[in-house]
C-alpha cells in the first residue's frame, strides 16, 4: 500500500482498492477483462507480455488504440454511466503506468 501512496500521492485512502500481487495478470489485463495473461507492450519484455498490437511503444496513444480495438471509446468524464464499462489510464510524467476499471457503484 505504501508503494501505491508514493506512486500516486493524490489518491485518497478511499480512492482505490488493491489486489494481491499476481504474476498471471496485471492491472492492464484486468481493465481489459482478461485475467489469464500479463498485458504490456511486448517491447518491454517480449517473453512475458501479451499485447494485441504490433506497436510496442509505451505511450498513451498506443494504450488508447488497443482499447479502441476492444470496443472502448474515449469519453470526457469519469462519471458512472449505467450500461457502460469505463477504464482509466494513469500516467506518470506522461507515460502509462496503471489502469483501473470503474466499479458498478462508480468508484474505481
N, C-alpha and C positions, 0 to 999 in steps of 0.2 A: 504493500500500500504506500509506503514512503516513497518508493521509486515513482509511482504514479503522481503523487503530490509534487515531487520535484520536477517531473517532466511536464506536468500540466498545472502550474501554480494557480491558475484562475478557476480551477474546478473547486466547487464547494464539496463538503463531505457527502451531501445527498445527491450530487450530480452524476454519480456513476455507480455501477455495480462491477465488481471484479470477479473473474472466474479463476479457478486454479490453473496453473501453468499446464499446458498440454502440447506435446510435440506433434500431435496428429493434425491439429488445425490452429489457426490464429485468428486475430480479430478481422482480417480482411476476408478470410474464408467464412467466418461466422456471419459477417454482413452480407455475403453472397449466398448464404444459406447452404453452405457446403461444409459439413463438419468431418469430412473424410480426408481432406487434403490440406496441405500448407500452401497458402496463396501468397505469392510475392513475385514481382517481375524476375524472370529466370536469370537475368544478367547478374543478380546478386549472388545466387547460389544455384546454378543450373541442375545440380544433382538432387536438390531438395525441393525447390519451389515449383508450383504449378502456376501458370499464368496463361489465360486464354487469348493471348495476343503475341505477335512476333515482336512488338515494341517492348524492349526490356528496360526502358528508362523509368526511373522512379520519379515521376512527375505528376502533378495534379491532372494535367490533360490526359495522360495515359490511364490513370485510375478512372476518370470520368468516362473515357471512351470504352473501357472494359465494362463498366456498369451500364452504359447505354446498350451494349450488346446483350446484357442480361435483362433488358426491358425497362431500366430506370430512365428517368428524365431529370434534368436539372430543375430544381424549384428554388424559389427565392425566400423561403422561410422554414423555420423548424417547428411550426405549429402542427399538432396532430390533426390528420385528416382521415376520417373513417374510410376504410376501403383502400388506403394507400400504405405501403411499407416504405418508410424513409430511412435512408442511411446518411451518416455524416462522415466526412473525411476530415481528419485532423492533420494539421501540418506543423512542422517545427522549422522555422526560418524558410518557409515556402516549400518544404519537402514533405511529402506524405509520411506519416509516422503511425497513424492509428485510424481505425474506422469503428463506428458504432451503429447499431440498428435500433430504431425507435421502438419502444415497447407499446403495448396497447393502451396504457394509461397516459401516454405522451412523454414519458420520461425516456432517457437514453441509457 
